[in-house]
């Protein structure tokens, strides 16, 4: 959140993150999405609308987390 490109690049590299990472150096996106904490997770539907949001880490790779994600992306 409002970090430099170099700081974010190092953080992403050090953690081996392979997904896209938003760089919001001005805080405009944080303001638009009302981001109040980090991490904060947003689940966006196929239609681009917000389904849910959560503050903090979630067990996405555990059975309960996978079941939720699978249900959300099911046709």
Phi and psi restraints in degrees (range 20) as a CNS / XPLOR table:
assign (resid 1 and name C) (resid 2 and name N)
       (resid 2 and name CA) (resid 2 and name C) 1.0 56.8 20.0 2
assign (resid 2 and name N) (resid 2 and name CA)
       (resid 2 and name C) (resid 3 and name N) 1.0 41.1 20.0 2
assign (resid 2 and name C) (resid 3 and name N)
       (resid 3 and name CA) (resid 3 and name C) 1.0 -104.3 20.0 2
assign (resid 3 and name N) (resid 3 and name CA)
       (resid 3 and name C) (resid 4 and name N) 1.0 163.0 20.0 2
assign (resid 3 and name C) (resid 4 and name N)
       (resid 4 and name CA) (resid 4 and name C) 1.0 -73.7 20.0 2
assign (resid 4 and name N) (resid 4 and name CA)
       (resid 4 and name C) (resid 5 and name N) 1.0 160.4 20.0 2
assign (resid 4 and name C) (resid 5 and name N)
       (resid 5 and name CA) (resid 5 and name C) 1.0 -57.5 20.0 2
assign (resid 5 and name N) (resid 5 and name CA)
       (resid 5 and name C) (resid 6 and name N) 1.0 -42.1 20.0 2
assign (resid 5 and name C) (resid 6 and name N)
       (resid 6 and name CA) (resid 6 and name C) 1.0 -65.0 20.0 2
assign (resid 6 and name N) (resid 6 and name CA)
       (resid 6 and name C) (resid 7 and name N) 1.0 -41.5 20.0 2
assign (resid 6 and name C) (resid 7 and name N)
       (resid 7 and name CA) (resid 7 and name C) 1.0 -62.9 20.0 2
assign (resid 7 and name N) (resid 7 and name CA)
       (resid 7 and name C) (resid 8 and name N) 1.0 -46.8 20.0 2
assign (resid 7 and name C) (resid 8 and name N)
       (resid 8 and name CA) (resid 8 and name C) 1.0 -66.6 20.0 2
assign (resid 8 and name N) (resid 8 and name CA)
       (resid 8 and name C) (resid 9 and name N) 1.0 -42.0 20.0 2
assign (resid 8 and name C) (resid 9 and name N)
       (resid 9 and name CA) (resid 9 and name C) 1.0 -58.9 20.0 2
assign (resid 9 and name N) (resid 9 and name CA)
       (resid 9 and name C) (resid 10 and name N) 1.0 -44.4 20.0 2
assign (resid 9 and name C) (resid 10 and name N)
       (resid 10 and name CA) (resid 10 and name C) 1.0 -65.2 20.0 2
assign (resid 10 and name N) (resid 10 and name CA)
       (resid 10 and name C) (resid 11 and name N) 1.0 -41.9 20.0 2
assign (resid 10 and name C) (resid 11 and name N)
       (resid 11 and name CA) (resid 11 and name C) 1.0 -62.4 20.0 2
assign (resid 11 and name N) (resid 11 and name CA)
       (resid 11 and name C) (resid 12 and name N) 1.0 -44.8 20.0 2
assign (resid 11 and name C) (resid 12 and name N)
       (resid 12 and name CA) (resid 12 and name C) 1.0 -65.0 20.0 2
assign (resid 12 and name N) (resid 12 and name CA)
       (resid 12 and name C) (resid 13 and name N) 1.0 -46.1 20.0 2
assign (resid 12 and name C) (resid 13 and name N)
       (resid 13 and name CA) (resid 13 and name C) 1.0 -61.6 20.0 2
assign (resid 13 and name N) (resid 13 and name CA)
       (resid 13 and name C) (resid 14 and name N) 1.0 -47.1 20.0 2
assign (resid 13 and name C) (resid 14 and name N)
       (resid 14 and name CA) (resid 14 and name C) 1.0 -62.6 20.0 2
assign (resid 14 and name N) (resid 14 and name CA)
       (resid 14 and name C) (resid 15 and name N) 1.0 -27.5 20.0 2
assign (resid 14 and name C) (resid 15 and name N)
       (resid 15 and name CA) (resid 15 and name C) 1.0 -98.8 20.0 2
assign (resid 15 and name N) (resid 15 and name CA)
       (resid 15 and name C) (resid 16 and name N) 1.0 -2.3 20.0 2
assign (resid 15 and name C) (resid 16 and name N)
       (resid 16 and name CA) (resid 16 and name C) 1.0 68.4 20.0 2
assign (resid 16 and name N) (resid 16 and name CA)
       (resid 16 and name C) (resid 17 and name N) 1.0 29.3 20.0 2
assign (resid 16 and name C) (resid 17 and name N)
       (resid 17 and name CA) (resid 17 and name C) 1.0 -72.7 20.0 2
assign (resid 17 and name N) (resid 17 and name CA)
       (resid 17 and name C) (resid 18 and name N) 1.0 131.9 20.0 2
assign (resid 17 and name C) (resid 18 and name N)
       (resid 18 and name CA) (resid 18 and name C) 1.0 -112.8 20.0 2
assign (resid 18 and name N) (resid 18 and name CA)
       (resid 18 and name C) (resid 19 and name N) 1.0 -8.4 20.0 2
assign (resid 18 and name C) (resid 19 and name N)
       (resid 19 and name CA) (resid 19 and name C) 1.0 -83.1 20.0 2
assign (resid 19 and name N) (resid 19 and name CA)
       (resid 19 and name C) (resid 20 and name N) 1.0 167.1 20.0 2
assign (resid 19 and name C) (resid 20 and name N)
       (resid 20 and name CA) (resid 20 and name C) 1.0 -65.1 20.0 2
assign (resid 20 and name N) (resid 20 and name CA)
       (resid 20 and name C) (resid 21 and name N) 1.0 142.1 20.0 2
assign (resid 20 and name C) (resid 21 and name N)
       (resid 21 and name CA) (resid 21 and name C) 1.0 -125.8 20.0 2
assign (resid 21 and name N) (resid 21 and name CA)
       (resid 21 and name C) (resid 22 and name N) 1.0 127.2 20.0 2
assign (resid 21 and name C) (resid 22 and name N)
       (resid 22 and name CA) (resid 22 and name C) 1.0 -79.7 20.0 2
assign (resid 22 and name N) (resid 22 and name CA)
       (resid 22 and name C) (resid 23 and name N) 1.0 129.3 20.0 2
assign (resid 22 and name C) (resid 23 and name N)
       (resid 23 and name CA) (resid 23 and name C) 1.0 -102.5 20.0 2
assign (resid 23 and name N) (resid 23 and name CA)
       (resid 23 and name C) (resid 24 and name N) 1.0 109.5 20.0 2
assign (resid 23 and name C) (resid 24 and name N)
       (resid 24 and name CA) (resid 24 and name C) 1.0 -117.1 20.0 2
assign (resid 24 and name N) (resid 24 and name CA)
       (resid 24 and name C) (resid 25 and name N) 1.0 72.1 20.0 2
assign (resid 24 and name C) (resid 25 and name N)
       (resid 25 and name CA) (resid 25 and name C) 1.0 -67.3 20.0 2
assign (resid 25 and name N) (resid 25 and name CA)
       (resid 25 and name C) (resid 26 and name N) 1.0 -25.7 20.0 2
assign (resid 25 and name C) (resid 26 and name N)
       (resid 26 and name CA) (resid 26 and name C) 1.0 -91.5 20.0 2
assign (resid 26 and name N) (resid 26 and name CA)
       (resid 26 and name C) (resid 27 and name N) 1.0 -18.6 20.0 2
assign (resid 26 and name C) (resid 27 and name N)
       (resid 27 and name CA) (resid 27 and name C) 1.0 86.3 20.0 2
assign (resid 27 and name N) (resid 27 and name CA)
       (resid 27 and name C) (resid 28 and name N) 1.0 4.4 20.0 2
assign (resid 27 and name C) (resid 28 and name N)
       (resid 28 and name CA) (resid 28 and name C) 1.0 -62.4 20.0 2
assign (resid 28 and name N) (resid 28 and name CA)
       (resid 28 and name C) (resid 29 and name N) 1.0 -42.7 20.0 2
assign (resid 28 and name C) (resid 29 and name N)
       (resid 29 and name CA) (resid 29 and name C) 1.0 -69.2 20.0 2
assign (resid 29 and name N) (resid 29 and name CA)
       (resid 29 and name C) (resid 30 and name N) 1.0 -42.3 20.0 2
assign (resid 29 and name C) (resid 30 and name N)
       (resid 30 and name CA) (resid 30 and name C) 1.0 -55.7 20.0 2
assign (resid 30 and name N) (resid 30 and name CA)
       (resid 30 and name C) (resid 31 and name N) 1.0 -43.4 20.0 2
assign (resid 30 and name C) (resid 31 and name N)
       (resid 31 and name CA) (resid 31 and name C) 1.0 -66.3 20.0 2
assign (resid 31 and name N) (resid 31 and name CA)
       (resid 31 and name C) (resid 32 and name N) 1.0 -42.7 20.0 2
assign (resid 31 and name C) (resid 32 and name N)
       (resid 32 and name CA) (resid 32 and name C) 1.0 -65.1 20.0 2
assign (resid 32 and name N) (resid 32 and name CA)
       (resid 32 and name C) (resid 33 and name N) 1.0 -35.2 20.0 2
assign (resid 32 and name C) (resid 33 and name N)
       (resid 33 and name CA) (resid 33 and name C) 1.0 -98.0 20.0 2
assign (resid 33 and name N) (resid 33 and name CA)
       (resid 33 and name C) (resid 34 and name N) 1.0 3.5 20.0 2
assign (resid 33 and name C) (resid 34 and name N)
       (resid 34 and name CA) (resid 34 and name C) 1.0 56.1 20.0 2
assign (resid 34 and name N) (resid 34 and name CA)
       (resid 34 and name C) (resid 35 and name N) 1.0 46.7 20.0 2
assign (resid 34 and name C) (resid 35 and name N)
       (resid 35 and name CA) (resid 35 and name C) 1.0 -74.4 20.0 2
assign (resid 35 and name N) (resid 35 and name CA)
       (resid 35 and name C) (resid 36 and name N) 1.0 123.4 20.0 2
assign (resid 35 and name C) (resid 36 and name N)
       (resid 36 and name CA) (resid 36 and name C) 1.0 -116.2 20.0 2
assign (resid 36 and name N) (resid 36 and name CA)
       (resid 36 and name C) (resid 37 and name N) 1.0 -14.1 20.0 2
assign (resid 36 and name C) (resid 37 and name N)
       (resid 37 and name CA) (resid 37 and name C) 1.0 -143.4 20.0 2
assign (resid 37 and name N) (resid 37 and name CA)
       (resid 37 and name C) (resid 38 and name N) 1.0 166.4 20.0 2
assign (resid 37 and name C) (resid 38 and name N)
       (resid 38 and name CA) (resid 38 and name C) 1.0 -138.9 20.0 2
assign (resid 38 and name N) (resid 38 and name CA)
       (resid 38 and name C) (resid 39 and name N) 1.0 124.7 20.0 2
assign (resid 38 and name C) (resid 39 and name N)
       (resid 39 and name CA) (resid 39 and name C) 1.0 -81.8 20.0 2
assign (resid 39 and name N) (resid 39 and name CA)
       (resid 39 and name C) (resid 40 and name N) 1.0 156.2 20.0 2
assign (resid 39 and name C) (resid 40 and name N)
       (resid 40 and name CA) (resid 40 and name C) 1.0 -136.7 20.0 2
assign (resid 40 and name N) (resid 40 and name CA)
       (resid 40 and name C) (resid 41 and name N) 1.0 128.9 20.0 2
assign (resid 40 and name C) (resid 41 and name N)
       (resid 41 and name CA) (resid 41 and name C) 1.0 -108.1 20.0 2
assign (resid 41 and name N) (resid 41 and name CA)
       (resid 41 and name C) (resid 42 and name N) 1.0 134.8 20.0 2
assign (resid 41 and name C) (resid 42 and name N)
       (resid 42 and name CA) (resid 42 and name C) 1.0 -119.4 20.0 2
assign (resid 42 and name N) (resid 42 and name CA)
       (resid 42 and name C) (resid 43 and name N) 1.0 129.2 20.0 2
assign (resid 42 and name C) (resid 43 and name N)
       (resid 43 and name CA) (resid 43 and name C) 1.0 -102.5 20.0 2
assign (resid 43 and name N) (resid 43 and name CA)
       (resid 43 and name C) (resid 44 and name N) 1.0 118.9 20.0 2
assign (resid 43 and name C) (resid 44 and name N)
       (resid 44 and name CA) (resid 44 and name C) 1.0 -110.7 20.0 2
assign (resid 44 and name N) (resid 44 and name CA)
       (resid 44 and name C) (resid 45 and name N) 1.0 130.1 20.0 2
assign (resid 44 and name C) (resid 45 and name N)
       (resid 45 and name CA) (resid 45 and name C) 1.0 -74.1 20.0 2
assign (resid 45 and name N) (resid 45 and name CA)
       (resid 45 and name C) (resid 46 and name N) 1.0 168.2 20.0 2
assign (resid 45 and name C) (resid 46 and name N)
       (resid 46 and name CA) (resid 46 and name C) 1.0 -59.5 20.0 2
assign (resid 46 and name N) (resid 46 and name CA)
       (resid 46 and name C) (resid 47 and name N) 1.0 -25.9 20.0 2
assign (resid 46 and name C) (resid 47 and name N)
       (resid 47 and name CA) (resid 47 and name C) 1.0 -84.7 20.0 2
assign (resid 47 and name N) (resid 47 and name CA)
       (resid 47 and name C) (resid 48 and name N) 1.0 2.6 20.0 2
assign (resid 47 and name C) (resid 48 and name N)
       (resid 48 and name CA) (resid 48 and name C) 1.0 86.5 20.0 2
assign (resid 48 and name N) (resid 48 and name CA)
       (resid 48 and name C) (resid 49 and name N) 1.0 1.8 20.0 2
assign (resid 48 and name C) (resid 49 and name N)
       (resid 49 and name CA) (resid 49 and name C) 1.0 -92.2 20.0 2
assign (resid 49 and name N) (resid 49 and name CA)
       (resid 49 and name C) (resid 50 and name N) 1.0 150.6 20.0 2
assign (resid 49 and name C) (resid 50 and name N)
       (resid 50 and name CA) (resid 50 and name C) 1.0 -70.0 20.0 2
assign (resid 50 and name N) (resid 50 and name CA)
       (resid 50 and name C) (resid 51 and name N) 1.0 126.6 20.0 2
assign (resid 50 and name C) (resid 51 and name N)
       (resid 51 and name CA) (resid 51 and name C) 1.0 -93.9 20.0 2
assign (resid 51 and name N) (resid 51 and name CA)
       (resid 51 and name C) (resid 52 and name N) 1.0 -46.6 20.0 2
assign (resid 51 and name C) (resid 52 and name N)
       (resid 52 and name CA) (resid 52 and name C) 1.0 -162.0 20.0 2
assign (resid 52 and name N) (resid 52 and name CA)
       (resid 52 and name C) (resid 53 and name N) 1.0 162.6 20.0 2
assign (resid 52 and name C) (resid 53 and name N)
       (resid 53 and name CA) (resid 53 and name C) 1.0 -143.2 20.0 2
assign (resid 53 and name N) (resid 53 and name CA)
       (resid 53 and name C) (resid 54 and name N) 1.0 153.0 20.0 2
assign (resid 53 and name C) (resid 54 and name N)
       (resid 54 and name CA) (resid 54 and name C) 1.0 -143.8 20.0 2
assign (resid 54 and name N) (resid 54 and name CA)
       (resid 54 and name C) (resid 55 and name N) 1.0 145.6 20.0 2
assign (resid 54 and name C) (resid 55 and name N)
       (resid 55 and name CA) (resid 55 and name C) 1.0 -97.2 20.0 2
assign (resid 55 and name N) (resid 55 and name CA)
       (resid 55 and name C) (resid 56 and name N) 1.0 132.3 20.0 2
assign (resid 55 and name C) (resid 56 and name N)
       (resid 56 and name CA) (resid 56 and name C) 1.0 94.4 20.0 2
assign (resid 56 and name N) (resid 56 and name CA)
       (resid 56 and name C) (resid 57 and name N) 1.0 173.7 20.0 2
assign (resid 56 and name C) (resid 57 and name N)
       (resid 57 and name CA) (resid 57 and name C) 1.0 -69.9 20.0 2
assign (resid 57 and name N) (resid 57 and name CA)
       (resid 57 and name C) (resid 58 and name N) 1.0 149.5 20.0 2
assign (resid 57 and name C) (resid 58 and name N)
       (resid 58 and name CA) (resid 58 and name C) 1.0 -130.5 20.0 2
assign (resid 58 and name N) (resid 58 and name CA)
       (resid 58 and name C) (resid 59 and name N) 1.0 152.4 20.0 2
assign (resid 58 and name C) (resid 59 and name N)
       (resid 59 and name CA) (resid 59 and name C) 1.0 -82.8 20.0 2
assign (resid 59 and name N) (resid 59 and name CA)
       (resid 59 and name C) (resid 60 and name N) 1.0 65.4 20.0 2
assign (resid 59 and name C) (resid 60 and name N)
       (resid 60 and name CA) (resid 60 and name C) 1.0 -63.7 20.0 2
assign (resid 60 and name N) (resid 60 and name CA)
       (resid 60 and name C) (resid 61 and name N) 1.0 -26.4 20.0 2
assign (resid 60 and name C) (resid 61 and name N)
       (resid 61 and name CA) (resid 61 and name C) 1.0 -93.0 20.0 2
assign (resid 61 and name N) (resid 61 and name CA)
       (resid 61 and name C) (resid 62 and name N) 1.0 -5.2 20.0 2
assign (resid 61 and name C) (resid 62 and name N)
       (resid 62 and name CA) (resid 62 and name C) 1.0 -80.3 20.0 2
assign (resid 62 and name N) (resid 62 and name CA)
       (resid 62 and name C) (resid 63 and name N) 1.0 162.3 20.0 2
assign (resid 62 and name C) (resid 63 and name N)
       (resid 63 and name CA) (resid 63 and name C) 1.0 -53.6 20.0 2
assign (resid 63 and name N) (resid 63 and name CA)
       (resid 63 and name C) (resid 64 and name N) 1.0 -41.1 20.0 2
assign (resid 63 and name C) (resid 64 and name N)
       (resid 64 and name CA) (resid 64 and name C) 1.0 -67.1 20.0 2
assign (resid 64 and name N) (resid 64 and name CA)
       (resid 64 and name C) (resid 65 and name N) 1.0 -42.6 20.0 2
assign (resid 64 and name C) (resid 65 and name N)
       (resid 65 and name CA) (resid 65 and name C) 1.0 -65.6 20.0 2
assign (resid 65 and name N) (resid 65 and name CA)
       (resid 65 and name C) (resid 66 and name N) 1.0 -43.9 20.0 2
assign (resid 65 and name C) (resid 66 and name N)
       (resid 66 and name CA) (resid 66 and name C) 1.0 -62.8 20.0 2
assign (resid 66 and name N) (resid 66 and name CA)
       (resid 66 and name C) (resid 67 and name N) 1.0 -40.5 20.0 2
assign (resid 66 and name C) (resid 67 and name N)
       (resid 67 and name CA) (resid 67 and name C) 1.0 -62.3 20.0 2
assign (resid 67 and name N) (resid 67 and name CA)
       (resid 67 and name C) (resid 68 and name N) 1.0 -42.0 20.0 2
assign (resid 67 and name C) (resid 68 and name N)
       (resid 68 and name CA) (resid 68 and name C) 1.0 -62.6 20.0 2
assign (resid 68 and name N) (resid 68 and name CA)
       (resid 68 and name C) (resid 69 and name N) 1.0 -48.8 20.0 2
assign (resid 68 and name C) (resid 69 and name N)
       (resid 69 and name CA) (resid 69 and name C) 1.0 -63.5 20.0 2
assign (resid 69 and name N) (resid 69 and name CA)
       (resid 69 and name C) (resid 70 and name N) 1.0 -41.7 20.0 2
assign (resid 69 and name C) (resid 70 and name N)
       (resid 70 and name CA) (resid 70 and name C) 1.0 -61.1 20.0 2
assign (resid 70 and name N) (resid 70 and name CA)
       (resid 70 and name C) (resid 71 and name N) 1.0 -41.7 20.0 2
assign (resid 70 and name C) (resid 71 and name N)
       (resid 71 and name CA) (resid 71 and name C) 1.0 -65.5 20.0 2
assign (resid 71 and name N) (resid 71 and name CA)
       (resid 71 and name C) (resid 72 and name N) 1.0 -36.7 20.0 2
assign (resid 71 and name C) (resid 72 and name N)
       (resid 72 and name CA) (resid 72 and name C) 1.0 -71.6 20.0 2
assign (resid 72 and name N) (resid 72 and name CA)
       (resid 72 and name C) (resid 73 and name N) 1.0 -30.2 20.0 2
assign (resid 72 and name C) (resid 73 and name N)
       (resid 73 and name CA) (resid 73 and name C) 1.0 -98.7 20.0 2
assign (resid 73 and name N) (resid 73 and name CA)
       (resid 73 and name C) (resid 74 and name N) 1.0 -1.4 20.0 2
assign (resid 73 and name C) (resid 74 and name N)
       (resid 74 and name CA) (resid 74 and name C) 1.0 -64.6 20.0 2
assign (resid 74 and name N) (resid 74 and name CA)
       (resid 74 and name C) (resid 75 and name N) 1.0 147.5 20.0 2
